[in-house]
């Protein structure tokens, strides 16, 4: 096991993890916005 190979593997792992976290964050963000919009619409309907 060479240190260079290990470092590149770790970098790949970290970058993929970051990408996944970013995707999950944006996904939840959009869902939250959708829920807020839905709540606003329901409030308007109640009025």
N, C-alpha and C positions, 0 to 999 in steps of 0.2 A: 504493500500500500504506500504509494508516494504521497507526500503532503500536498503537492500541487493538485493531484486528482481529487483528493479529499476536499480541498478548498473549493474547487470548481463545483463539486457535488453539493456542498453546503450552500454555495451561492445560488445554484439552480433551485434548490429546495426553498431557500428563503424568498427568492423572487416569485416562485409559484405560490407560496403561502401568502405573500403580500398581494398578489393578483387575486387570489381567491377571497381574501378578506375584503379587498376593494369591491369586488363584484357583489359580495354578500351585503356590504354596507350600502352600496347604491341600490340594491334590490330592496332592502328594508326601507330605505329612504323613500323610494318611489311608492312602496306599499303604504307607508305612513301618510304620504301626500294624498294618495287615492282615498284612504280612510277619512282624512280630514275633509276632502272634497265631498265625499259621500255624506258625512255628518252635516256639512253646510247645506247640501241639497235637502236632506231630511228635515233640517231646521226650517228651511224655506217652505217645505211641504206642510209642516205643522202650522206655519203662519197662514 
